[in-house]
Amino acid sequence: MVNVLYIHGMGGGGDSRIPSILSEELAPYGVSVIVRTYDFDPETAACQISSWVDELSPSLVIGESLGALQALRIKGMPHLYVSPALNTPFYFELLSWLTLIPGVTYIFDRMYKPREGDRQPLHFTFRTLGKYLHHRKEALKSAVEVQDVHYAFFGTHDHYRNSGIVSVRTWKKHFGDTFTLYDGTHYMEEEFVRSILVDKVLCILDINK
C-alpha cells in the first residue's frame, strides 16, 4: 500500500468527510489515506504529526484549511492543499488578546465547538493562539528550504476568502501559479473530491486511473 497522510482542518478529525471519500476512491489503486486527530496547540500537533510521518513514511501529504500549515512543515514529499488557510494566525493573534477578558475563552469554545465524533477538541486560550504566528513562520520557512511539490485547490465561493483567511494572493506570493480554482466552497464538495482531487493524487503518485 502507498500511504497518504491527510491533515484535517480546525475542528476536523479522524472521521472528516474529505479523507473518507478519498479513502473510498483510492483504495482500489492500493492507496491508503490516513487521517488522525491532532492537538489544537500547533507545536504539540507538529510533534504528533512528525511522529506519524516517521511511522507511516507517506508518499504524499494533503493539508486541509488550517491543517495546511502543519502540512507545510513536513519535508521531503509532494504536498496537496484543500482551501489552505495560511493567514489564520493573523486573526488568532487578535483573538488571543480577547481571551484575556474573563469569559471570552468559554464563549469561543462554545461558538466553535466541533460536532460529535472523532474530532479535534478546541480550546481558545491566550497561550495556544499566541503560538500560531510562529507556527506560520516555521511552516513557510520549511516550504522554502526544500523544493517539494506544493499544489493547492481554492473554491470560487469560499467565504473565508472575503476576510483574507484563505487567500489566493498569499499562495501565489509563496508558491506561484501552482493552484486550481473550482466552482465550490471552502469545504470541497464531494463531486470535486471524486474528480479533481482524486485525479491530482493519482497523477502525483504516478498511478494510472
C-alpha positions as CSV (number, residue, x, y, z in Angstrom):
1,M,0.0,0.0,0.0
2,V,1.0,3.6,-0.7
3,N,0.3,5.8,2.3
4,V,-1.2,9.3,2.0
5,L,-1.2,11.4,5.2
6,Y,-4.3,13.7,5.4
7,I,-4.0,16.6,7.8
8,H,-7.5,17.9,8.7
9,G,-8.5,21.5,9.4
10,M,-9.6,23.2,12.6
11,G,-12.1,21.0,14.4
12,G,-11.8,18.2,12.0
13,G,-10.6,14.7,12.9
14,G,-10.4,11.0,12.1
15,D,-13.9,11.0,10.7
16,S,-13.6,14.0,8.5
17,R,-15.6,13.9,5.2
18,I,-13.0,14.6,2.5
19,P,-10.4,11.9,3.6
20,S,-13.2,9.4,3.9
21,I,-14.2,10.0,0.3
22,L,-10.6,9.9,-0.8
23,S,-10.1,6.6,1.0
24,E,-13.0,5.1,-0.8
25,E,-11.9,6.3,-4.2
26,L,-8.2,5.5,-3.8
27,A,-8.3,2.1,-2.1
28,P,-8.8,0.2,-5.4
29,Y,-5.4,1.7,-6.5
30,G,-3.6,0.4,-3.5
31,V,-3.5,3.9,-1.8
32,S,-4.3,4.2,1.9
33,V,-5.5,7.6,3.2
34,I,-4.6,8.0,6.9
35,V,-6.2,10.8,8.9
36,R,-5.7,11.2,12.7
37,T,-6.9,13.7,15.2
38,Y,-4.2,16.0,16.4
39,D,-3.9,18.7,19.2
40,F,-5.1,22.3,18.6
41,D,-1.8,23.6,20.1
42,P,0.3,23.9,16.9
43,E,3.6,22.9,18.5
44,T,2.1,19.9,20.2
45,A,0.5,18.9,16.9
46,A,3.7,19.3,15.0
47,C,5.4,16.8,17.2
48,Q,2.5,14.4,16.9
49,I,2.4,14.7,13.1
50,S,6.2,14.3,12.8
51,S,6.0,11.0,14.7
52,W,3.2,9.8,12.3
53,V,5.4,10.7,9.3
54,D,8.2,8.6,10.8
55,E,5.8,5.8,11.4
56,L,3.9,5.8,8.1
57,S,6.5,7.1,5.6
58,P,3.8,8.7,3.4
59,S,4.3,9.3,-0.3
60,L,2.1,12.4,-0.2
61,V,0.7,14.7,2.4
62,I,-2.6,16.6,2.0
63,G,-3.4,19.6,4.2
64,E,-6.9,21.0,4.5
65,S,-7.7,24.6,5.6
66,L,-5.7,25.4,8.8
67,G,-4.1,21.9,8.5
68,A,-2.2,23.3,5.5
69,L,0.3,25.0,7.9
70,Q,1.1,21.6,9.5
71,A,1.5,20.0,6.1
72,L,3.9,22.8,5.0
73,R,6.2,21.8,7.9
74,I,6.7,18.3,6.5
75,K,9.6,18.0,4.2
76,G,10.7,15.5,1.6
77,M,7.5,14.6,-0.2
78,P,4.9,16.2,-2.5
79,H,2.1,18.3,-0.9
80,L,-1.5,19.0,-1.9
81,Y,-3.8,21.5,-0.2
82,V,-7.5,22.0,0.0
83,S,-8.6,25.6,0.8
84,P,-5.2,26.4,2.6
85,A,-5.9,29.0,5.3
86,L,-2.4,30.4,5.5
87,N,-3.5,33.7,7.1
88,T,-5.5,32.3,10.0
89,P,-2.6,33.0,12.5
90,F,-3.0,36.8,12.0
91,Y,-6.6,36.5,13.2
92,F,-5.7,34.2,16.0
93,E,-3.2,36.8,17.2
94,L,-6.0,39.3,17.6
95,L,-8.3,36.8,19.2
96,S,-5.6,35.8,21.7
97,W,-5.8,39.2,23.4
98,L,-9.5,39.0,23.7
99,T,-9.2,35.7,25.6
100,L,-7.6,37.6,28.4
101,I,-11.1,39.0,29.1
102,P,-12.8,36.8,31.6
103,G,-15.4,34.5,30.0
104,V,-14.2,35.0,26.4
105,T,-12.4,31.7,26.1
106,Y,-15.6,30.0,27.2
107,I,-17.6,31.9,24.6
108,F,-15.1,31.0,21.8
109,D,-15.1,27.3,22.9
110,R,-18.9,27.2,22.7
111,M,-19.0,29.1,19.4
112,Y,-16.5,26.8,17.6
113,K,-17.3,23.5,19.3
114,P,-16.8,20.7,16.9
115,R,-19.6,18.3,16.2
116,E,-19.7,14.9,18.0
117,G,-17.3,12.2,16.9
118,D,-13.5,11.8,16.5
119,R,-12.9,15.5,16.3
120,Q,-10.1,17.9,17.3
121,P,-11.0,19.5,20.7
122,L,-10.8,23.3,20.5
123,H,-9.7,25.4,23.5
124,F,-9.1,29.1,22.7
125,T,-6.5,30.3,25.2
126,F,-4.1,33.1,25.0
127,R,-1.1,30.7,25.2
128,T,-2.3,28.4,22.4
129,L,-3.5,31.1,20.0
130,G,-0.3,33.1,20.6
131,K,1.8,30.3,19.1
132,Y,0.2,30.4,15.7
133,L,2.2,33.3,14.2
134,H,5.5,31.4,14.9
135,H,3.9,28.3,13.6
136,R,3.1,30.1,10.3
137,K,6.7,31.4,10.1
138,E,8.1,27.9,10.6
139,A,5.7,26.4,8.1
140,L,6.6,28.8,5.3
141,K,10.3,28.6,6.2
142,S,10.1,24.8,5.8
143,A,8.4,25.0,2.5
144,V,11.1,27.4,1.1
145,E,14.1,25.4,2.4
146,V,13.1,22.2,0.5
147,Q,11.8,22.5,-3.0
148,D,9.0,20.0,-2.7
149,V,5.9,20.0,-4.9
150,H,3.1,22.2,-3.5
151,Y,-0.2,22.4,-5.2
152,A,-3.5,23.9,-3.9
153,F,-7.2,23.9,-4.6
154,F,-9.4,27.0,-3.9
155,G,-13.1,27.3,-4.1
156,T,-14.5,30.3,-6.0
157,H,-17.3,30.6,-3.4
158,D,-15.1,30.1,-0.3
159,H,-16.5,32.7,2.1
160,Y,-13.1,32.7,4.0
161,R,-11.6,34.4,1.0
162,N,-13.6,37.5,1.8
163,S,-11.7,38.0,5.1
164,G,-8.3,37.0,3.7
165,I,-8.0,33.9,5.9
166,V,-7.9,32.0,2.7
167,S,-6.0,34.0,0.1
168,V,-5.0,33.0,-3.5
169,R,-2.8,36.1,-3.5
170,T,-0.9,34.9,-0.4
171,W,-0.5,31.5,-2.0
172,K,0.8,33.0,-5.3
173,K,3.3,35.1,-3.3
174,H,5.0,32.0,-1.9
175,F,4.2,29.3,-4.5
176,G,3.3,31.0,-7.8
177,D,0.5,29.7,-10.0
178,T,0.5,26.1,-8.6
179,F,-3.2,26.0,-7.9
180,T,-6.6,25.3,-9.4
181,L,-9.9,27.2,-8.8
182,Y,-13.0,25.0,-8.6
183,D,-16.6,26.2,-8.6
184,G,-17.3,25.3,-4.9
185,T,-17.0,26.4,-1.3
186,H,-14.3,26.2,1.4
187,Y,-15.5,22.6,2.2
188,M,-14.7,20.9,-1.1
189,E,-17.9,19.3,-2.3
190,E,-18.0,15.6,-3.0
191,E,-18.1,15.9,-6.7
192,F,-14.8,17.8,-6.7
193,V,-13.2,15.4,-4.3
194,R,-14.1,12.5,-6.5
195,S,-12.9,14.2,-9.7
196,I,-10.2,16.9,-9.5
197,L,-8.7,15.9,-6.1
198,V,-8.6,12.2,-6.8
199,D,-7.1,12.8,-10.2
200,K,-4.4,15.0,-8.8
201,V,-3.5,12.5,-6.1
202,L,-3.1,9.7,-8.7
203,C,-1.1,12.0,-11.0
204,I,1.4,12.9,-8.3
205,L,1.7,9.3,-7.2
206,D,2.2,8.3,-10.9
207,I,-0.7,5.9,-10.8
208,N,-2.8,5.4,-13.9
209,K,-6.6,5.7,-13.4
